[in-house]
Amino acid sequence: MGVMTINPTKYGKLLLKTLPKVIESDEEFDRMAELLEELDFKRNATAEEEALAELLAKLIEAYDDEHYPMPPSPPHEMVQFLMEQRGLKQADLVPVIGTRAQVSALVNGKRGISKAQVKKLAEFFHISAELFL
């Protein structure tokens, strides 16, 4: 995500409505995750909505990392896990990875993962790129 110009008034209204803060419970986590999902699936999101989505993703990631650390696993297993958790199919990753063949090879562990793919997958799943390394 590049540098965005946001309208402070519009962003302030979004923050007031959302009330984002450091997540301290599973209930808060669920609320923030639901809000992030709504923003992720919104077409033509404003710069303010994109900024809020980025903030929510960081708050969610911080809570998740602290309370539910994931043991290291090969990148293809991590991709499989994330796909399963989100109900995705390999075809859903084609716009992120490239071709159907590339997605299939990655998901099945027949091919390594490039730095560019790590970055794209981390952005797509709203997680740290370190989970794929």
TATAHU-V642325 format. One record per helix or strand. SS is the DSSP state (A for helix, B for strand). FROM is the first residue (numbers start at 1). TO is the last residue. If there is no record, write none. Layout:
ss:from:to
SS:FROM:TO
SS:FROM:TO
//
This chain:
ss:from:to
A:8:18
A:26:40
A:47:67
A:75:86
A:90:97
A:100:107
A:115:125
A:129:132
//
